[in-house]
Amino acid sequence: MAKPLLLIDIDGVLRPTVFTPSRGYDIYYLKGRKVYLSEQMGGEVLALASDFELVWATGWEDQANELIAPILGLPSLPVIHFNRALDKIAGITGFVGDRPLVWWDDWVEEGEAEWVRQRNLHTPTKLIRINHLSGLMPQDFAATRCFAQNLRTPND
C-alpha cells in the first residue's frame, strides 16, 4: 500500500516571511530575493518520509529541487506542476489520485478549502494552514504525525 502524500509549499511554510534566528533560520539569496530557510527544519521534514511520500506543491515547482532542497538537506522530490499560478487544485488533483494526503499551505482560497472538505468525504485529507509569518511550527508537525497514526489505526 502506498504511503499517504505530504504536499509541501515553500513560501510561508518552509520559508517564513519573518526572520526568526532563534529557530535556526539563515538568510539566503535565491531568485533575486532574500529567503529565510532552516536546515534543522529540513531534517524535521525529512523525518516524516518514513510515514509520507514527500511532494513539492509550490510555485517554485522544479526550482524547489534545484534551489531549496539542497539547503534543507532534502532529496529531490516529486513536483506538482500548476497549470496556472493561482490554480493549485487542477495540478494537485491530477497528481494525487485517491491517495490520502496532508497539505501544508499558507494561502488557501475558499475553493481549495472546499475541495479538501469534499475530498475528505471519501479519502482522508488534511489541510494544515500555516501562519506565513512563522512558517511551520511544532504543532503542525504533530498534526501531520497524528494524521499518519490515525491511518494506521482506523476507528472501527
N, C-alpha and C positions, 0 to 999 in steps of 0.2 A: 504494500500500500504506500502510495506517495505521501511524503510529508506535506503538511499544510504550508502555504506560502506566507512569507513576510514581505509585504510591499513597502519599500523604504524610499521616502522622499529625502531630499538633501536640504534645500533651503528652508530654514525654520525648524528643521527636525535634527539632522546631524550638524547643521550649521546654524546655530542660534544667531539672532540679529543683534544681540548684545554680548560684548566680550566679557567672559567670566573666567579670569585667570585662576580663581580658587578651584574651579572644576577641571583644570588641566588643559584649557584651550590655548592654542597658539595661533598666531596670525600668519596667514599665507596670502600670497597674491596670485590669484588664478583668474584667467579670462579678463584681465584688466580690473579686477576688483578685489577688495580686502575680504578675506574669508576666514572665519574662526572655526578651527577643527581641533578635535581632541583624539590623540592616538589611543588614550585609555577608552574612550567611547567606542572606538573601532573594535577593541578587544571584547567589550561587553556585547556588541552586536554579533561578533563572530561566535561568541559562546552560544548564541541562540541557534546556530546552524545544526546543532545536534537534534533540535526539535522542528526546525523550519528549513525550507528552501528559501534562501535569501534572494530577493529580486529588487533591482532598481526600478522605482516608479517615480521618475523625476524629470523635470525639464532639462536636466543636464544630459539625459539619455546616454549615449555611448561615452561621452566625456566623463561620466561618473567612474567608469573603469579606468580611463586614461589618467585622470587628474585626482580624483577623490580617494579611490580605493588604495592606491599606494601609500598615501599619507596615513590612512587609518589602519593599514596593515590587513586590508581585506583582499581576498582573491577576486579575480574577475567574476562578476555576477551576471546572470541573465538581465536583459534590459527590456522594459516595456516601452515601446515607441508610441507616442501620441500623435494622431493624425493632424491635430491642431493643438496649439499651445494650451488652450483652455478646455479641450475635450478629453479629459482623462478617462472617462468611462468607456469610450469606444475601444481604446487601446487596452485597458485593463480587462474588459470583458473578453476580448479576443484572446488574451494571453492566459487567463486563469481557468477557463472552462468551469468545471463544477468542483474544483478543489477548495477546501476550507482555507480561509486566509485571515490574517491580521494586516491592516493597512495603517501605516503611520503617515500622517499628513497634517500640516498646519493650516492649510487653506482648503476648506471643503465647502462647496456650494450646496444649496438645498437639494438640487437634482442628484448630486453624488451621495448625499446622506440618504435620500430616498432609495437610491439603487442599493445601498448597503442594507437598509431595512427590508426591502423586498427580497433581496438575495438571501438574507438570514432566515427567511421563512422555510427555505429548503436546503440551504448549505450554510454551515457555521461560518459566520463572517463577523469580524470585529473591526470597527473603525476606532482608532485611538487618535484623537485630536491633540496635537502637540502645541504647546504655547510657543509661538515663534520667538519670543523674547529669550526664553531659557533653553529651548531645544529639549531633547529627550531628558527625562528625569527618572529617578529610581522607580517611581510608581508606574511609569509607562512600561518599563522592563518587567515589573511584577505582573501587570495586567496581561502582558504578552505571554509570559510563562504560565500564568493561570489558564489562559485560553488553551494552550497546548496540553496542560494537565487535564482539563475538562474533556478534551477529545479522547485522551487515553482512558478516562474513567467516566463514560457516559452515565447519566442518571437514568435508571430504569424504573 
